[in-house]
Amino acid sequence: MIKLIKNARLYTSVETELTDILICDNKIQQIAPQIETGNLQVEVIDAKGYWVTPGLIDIHVHVIGGGGQTGFSSLAPEVRIQRLIECGTTTVVGLLGTDGFVKQLPQLYAKTMSLRMNGLSAYMLTGFYGLPTPAITNSIAEDLIYTDPVIGCKIAMCDDRSSYPTKEELLRIINQVRLGGFTSAKGGVMHVHLGGLPEGMTLLLEIAREYPSLIGYISPTHTIRTENLFNQAIEFAKLGGMIDISTGGTKFTEPYKAVLQAMDNGVELSKMTFSSDGNAGVRRIDPQTGIDTYTLAPLHLNLQQTVKLITDGGLHPKDAFKLVTENAAKVMKLKNKGFIKAGFDADFCFFDETFNLTDVFSQGVEFMRNGEIVRKGNFEA
């Protein structure tokens, strides 16, 4: 079915500009102020002059659940498609957390493919917190080459739960994602979980200075866990790297304020992304009983903090949404994602004048209409 979105106010436009978007075969075919379709049978969708952005990209989600900190009962369940759509996420990168034993790469692969079969764009990272780095095949490089959804590798450092990788071990992982990325034409990335230990990302800064050609293969995340860590991240970005600001988890300031702080310190907006760290298990201790309880880490904070960049930070939508669209696509080297352009995937979010999410399309298929979920995954009530 050919679809025509009319009266869209693109996030890159001035407020008075309206445009049409023609969709066919899940791709954007044409963008113009007025598109005529002649006698073709077309489904027309009125965007009502709402802001239209690309579908949002979340580059750090525990799609098969995190947790497990206090036994099997604390293991988090798999992510529900409905929860992703509710916050405008149409593209997701899944990964393992501290647990690479109960939660394993074949399970992550299966969930990634399930998300794809249900209409979302989904990718995954091999590896987990520790060393040796697990792989589906014989190596990180072969995972990228032979396993379609694998686009990189995860590792953890400066965290008391990590395996304390050395600079040489990090360089070997970069070598693997680089070679695998070359051969598969995926690019390759080493996504680095950062903890709160005092050394921070010192090793990554050393690699960036000594081997500047490798900086594009490094994606440090959780960079606002502490103020000292964020100062290091700012230095990393000034060296040419991209830094990921987690909107969930431990943080010394609000994520949108961290973006503004980095910009004030000379970091280009194009060097930053938001990610949620969503669907992990969040431990809560009841202050009255002392009993452990768990809830799922939120997925909606990327959208919340992006909107705050507009409403509180004064950024234009074309700039604010970069952190969860084009910048996210760039750091993960995702093709046909992050922009509203002819030839790109037909992933869209509609927002009203106060940036409430109203409609979501993934690969040209409508998942949310007028604030209501109209398409869900299997087994979702």
C-alpha positions in Angstrom: 0.0 0.0 0.0 1.2 3.5 -0.9 0.8 6.0 1.9 0.8 9.8 1.7 1.4 11.8 4.9 0.0 15.3 4.3 0.4 18.6 6.3 3.5 17.5 8.2 5.6 20.1 9.9 9.1 18.6 9.6 11.3 18.9 12.7 13.9 20.7 10.6 11.5 23.3 9.3 10.2 26.7 10.5 6.8 26.5 12.1 4.8 27.7 9.1 6.2 25.2 6.6 4.0 22.2 5.8 5.0 19.3 3.6 3.9 15.9 2.2 5.7 12.6 2.5 5.1 9.7 0.1 5.8 6.2 1.4 6.1 3.0 -0.6 7.7 -0.4 0.3 8.4 0.9 3.8 10.7 3.6 2.5 10.3 7.4 2.0 9.9 7.9 -1.8 9.3 11.6 -2.0 9.1 14.8 0.1 7.6 17.9 -1.3 5.2 20.7 -0.3 2.4 19.2 -2.4 2.5 15.6 -3.8 0.0 14.5 -6.4 -0.6 10.8 -6.8 -3.0 10.8 -9.7 -5.1 7.7 -10.0 -3.0 5.6 -7.7 -4.7 4.0 -4.7 -3.2 5.8 -1.8 -3.9 5.8 2.0 -3.8 9.4 3.1 -2.7 10.3 6.6 -3.3 13.8 7.9 -0.5 15.0 10.1 -2.6 18.0 11.2 0.3 20.3 11.1 2.0 18.4 13.9 5.8 18.2 14.2 7.1 15.1 12.5 10.5 13.6 13.4 12.3 10.4 12.4 11.5 7.4 14.6 13.6 7.6 17.7 16.7 5.4 18.1 17.7 4.0 21.5 21.2 2.6 21.3 21.3 0.9 24.8 18.4 -1.2 25.8 18.3 -4.5 27.8 15.8 -6.1 25.5 15.9 -9.5 27.2 16.0 -7.8 30.6 18.7 -7.1 33.1 18.8 -7.6 36.8 19.7 -10.8 38.7 21.4 -8.9 41.4 19.8 -10.8 44.2 19.0 -14.2 42.7 16.7 -15.6 40.0 13.6 -13.8 41.2 15.3 -10.4 40.4 15.8 -11.2 36.7 13.9 -8.7 34.5 11.6 -9.9 31.7 12.0 -9.2 28.0 11.0 -5.7 26.7 7.5 -5.3 25.3 7.1 -3.6 22.0 4.3 -1.5 23.4 6.7 0.1 25.9 9.1 1.1 23.1 6.4 2.5 20.9 4.9 4.5 23.8 8.1 6.6 23.9 8.6 6.8 20.1 11.4 4.3 19.8 11.3 2.5 16.4 14.9 1.4 16.3 16.7 -0.3 19.2 20.1 -1.7 20.0 20.0 -4.5 22.4 22.8 -5.7 24.7 23.6 -7.8 27.7 24.3 -6.4 31.2 26.3 -7.7 34.1 24.9 -11.2 33.4 26.3 -13.1 30.5 25.5 -16.5 31.9 21.8 -16.8 32.5 21.1 -14.1 29.9 23.1 -15.1 26.9 23.8 -14.0 23.3 21.5 -16.6 21.6 18.6 -15.4 23.7 19.5 -11.8 22.8 19.7 -12.8 19.1 16.3 -14.4 19.3 14.7 -11.3 20.9 16.3 -9.0 18.3 14.9 -11.1 15.5 11.5 -11.2 17.2 11.5 -7.4 17.3 12.3 -7.3 13.6 9.5 -9.7 12.8 7.1 -7.6 14.7 7.9 -4.5 12.6 10.7 -2.6 14.5 14.3 -2.1 13.5 16.5 -4.0 16.0 20.2 -4.6 16.3 22.4 -6.1 18.9 25.9 -6.0 20.4 27.9 -9.1 21.1 29.9 -9.4 24.4 28.8 -8.3 27.9 30.4 -6.7 31.0 33.3 -9.1 31.2 36.3 -10.9 29.8 36.7 -13.2 27.9 34.2 -11.6 25.5 31.6 -14.2 24.5 30.5 -14.4 20.9 27.8 -16.3 18.9 30.4 -17.6 16.5 34.2 -17.9 17.1 35.0 -14.3 17.5 33.6 -10.7 17.7 34.7 -10.1 14.1 32.9 -13.2 12.9 29.7 -12.2 14.8 29.7 -9.0 12.8 30.4 -10.8 9.5 28.1 -13.8 9.8 25.3 -12.7 12.2 23.1 -10.1 10.5 21.9 -8.0 13.5 25.3 -7.8 15.3 26.8 -4.3 14.8 29.4 -4.2 17.5 30.6 -5.4 20.9 29.9 -4.3 24.5 32.5 -4.2 27.3 32.6 -2.6 30.8 35.4 -0.7 32.6 36.0 1.4 35.7 33.2 -0.6 37.4 33.6 -2.9 40.4 31.5 -5.5 38.5 33.7 -5.4 35.4 36.7 -7.5 34.4 39.0 -4.5 34.6 40.2 -4.7 30.9 43.6 -3.3 30.1 44.4 -0.9 27.3 45.8 -3.8 25.2 42.6 -5.8 25.7 40.4 -2.8 24.7 42.6 -2.4 21.6 42.1 -6.0 20.7 38.3 -5.6 20.9 38.6 -2.5 18.7 40.6 -4.5 16.2 37.9 -7.1 16.1 35.0 -4.7 15.6 37.0 -2.8 13.0 37.9 -5.8 11.0 34.4 -7.3 11.3 32.9 -3.9 10.4 35.1 -3.7 7.3 34.2 -7.1 5.9 30.4 -6.8 6.8 30.2 -3.2 5.7 28.5 -2.5 9.1 31.3 -0.2 10.4 31.6 -1.7 13.8 31.6 -0.2 17.3 32.9 -0.9 20.8 30.2 0.3 23.2 31.8 0.8 26.6 29.9 0.7 29.9 31.5 3.2 32.3 31.2 2.7 36.0 32.0 5.1 38.8 35.5 4.1 39.9 38.0 7.0 40.1 40.0 6.2 37.0 37.0 6.8 34.8 37.7 6.6 31.1 41.5 7.3 31.3 42.3 4.3 29.1 39.9 5.4 26.4 41.5 8.9 26.5 44.9 7.3 26.1 43.7 5.3 23.1 42.1 8.4 21.5 45.4 10.4 21.9 47.7 7.6 20.7 45.6 6.1 18.0 43.3 8.9 16.7 42.1 6.8 13.8 40.4 4.4 16.2 38.3 7.0 18.0 35.3 6.4 15.7 35.1 2.8 16.8 34.5 3.8 20.5 31.2 4.6 22.1 31.5 5.4 25.8 28.1 5.3 27.7 26.9 6.3 31.1 29.1 9.4 30.8 27.3 11.5 33.4 27.5 9.0 36.2 29.9 11.4 38.0 31.0 14.9 37.3 34.6 13.8 37.0 33.7 11.2 34.4 31.7 13.7 32.4 34.7 16.1 32.4 36.7 13.2 30.9 33.9 12.6 28.4 34.0 16.3 27.3 37.7 15.9 26.6 37.0 12.7 24.6 34.4 14.5 22.5 36.8 17.4 21.9 39.3 14.8 20.6 36.7 13.8 18.0 34.8 11.0 19.8 31.1 10.6 20.4 29.8 10.4 23.9 26.5 8.7 25.1 24.6 10.3 27.9 22.4 7.9 29.7 19.0 9.3 30.6 18.4 6.6 33.1 20.5 5.2 35.9 23.0 7.0 38.1 23.7 10.6 37.1 25.1 13.7 38.7 22.8 16.1 36.8 19.8 16.0 34.5 20.8 14.7 31.1 19.5 17.7 29.2 21.5 20.0 31.4 24.6 17.9 30.8 24.2 18.4 27.0 24.0 22.2 27.6 27.0 22.0 29.9 29.0 20.1 27.3 28.0 22.7 24.6 29.1 25.5 26.9 32.5 23.7 27.1 33.0 23.6 23.4 31.5 20.1 22.5 29.6 20.0 19.2 26.0 18.8 19.5 26.8 16.3 16.8 29.1 14.5 19.2 26.4 13.5 21.7 23.7 10.9 22.0 21.0 10.0 24.5 20.3 6.3 25.5 17.9 5.0 28.1 19.6 2.0 29.6 16.0 0.8 29.7 14.4 -2.5 30.8 17.2 -3.3 33.3 16.2 -4.3 36.8 16.1 -1.4 39.2 16.4 -2.4 42.9 14.3 -0.7 45.5 14.5 -1.3 49.2 11.3 -0.6 51.1 12.4 1.9 53.9 9.8 0.4 56.3 10.4 -3.3 55.8 13.9 -3.4 54.3 12.6 -5.9 51.7 14.1 -5.8 48.2 11.7 -5.0 45.4 12.4 -4.5 41.7 10.9 -2.5 38.8 11.9 -2.1 35.2 14.2 0.7 34.3 12.2 3.3 32.3 12.4 3.6 28.5 10.7 7.0 28.2 13.5 9.2 29.5 15.2 9.8 26.1 12.0 11.4 24.9 11.5 13.3 28.1 15.0 14.8 28.1 14.9 15.6 24.4 11.7 17.6 24.9 13.3 19.4 27.9 16.1 20.5 25.6 13.4 22.3 23.6 11.2 23.6 26.3 13.8 24.3 29.0 17.0 24.4 27.1 15.8 26.6 24.2 17.0 24.3 21.4 15.2 24.1 18.1 13.6 20.7 17.5 16.0 20.1 14.6 18.9 20.2 17.1 17.3 18.6 20.1 16.1 15.5 18.2 19.6 14.9 16.8 20.6 13.1 20.0 18.0 10.3 19.4 18.0 10.3 15.6 20.9 11.2 13.3 23.6 11.2 16.0 22.5 7.8 17.3 22.4 6.4 13.7 25.9 7.9 13.2 27.6 6.4 16.2 26.1 2.9 15.6 26.7 3.3 11.8 23.0 2.5 11.0 22.1 2.9 7.3 18.9 4.6 6.2 18.1 5.7 9.8 17.9 9.0 11.6 16.7 11.4 8.9 13.5 12.1 7.0 15.0 11.8 3.5 14.0 10.0 0.3 15.4 6.4 0.4 15.4 6.3 4.2 13.2 4.0 6.3 9.7 5.3 6.9 10.0 5.7 10.6 8.1 8.7 12.1 6.9 10.2 15.3 4.2 12.9 15.3 4.1 15.5 18.1 1.5 18.1 18.9 2.4 21.8 19.6 3.5 21.0 23.1 5.5 17.9 22.1 3.1 15.2 23.3 3.6 12.1 21.2 0.5 11.3 19.2 1.5 8.9 16.3 4.3 6.5 15.6 5.2 4.7 12.3 7.8 2.0 12.0 8.9 1.1 8.4 5.7 2.7 7.1 3.4 0.7 9.5 1.3 2.6 12.0 1.9 1.5 15.6 0.3 4.5 17.5 -2.6 6.7 16.4 -3.9 9.7 18.3 -2.0 8.5 21.4 -3.4 5.0 21.3 -1.4 1.9 20.5 -2.9 0.2 17.5 -0.3 -2.5 16.8 1.4 -4.7 19.4 3.7 -7.6 19.5 2.7 -11.2 20.0 1.6 -12.1 23.6 1.0 -8.4 24.4 -2.5 -7.9 25.8 
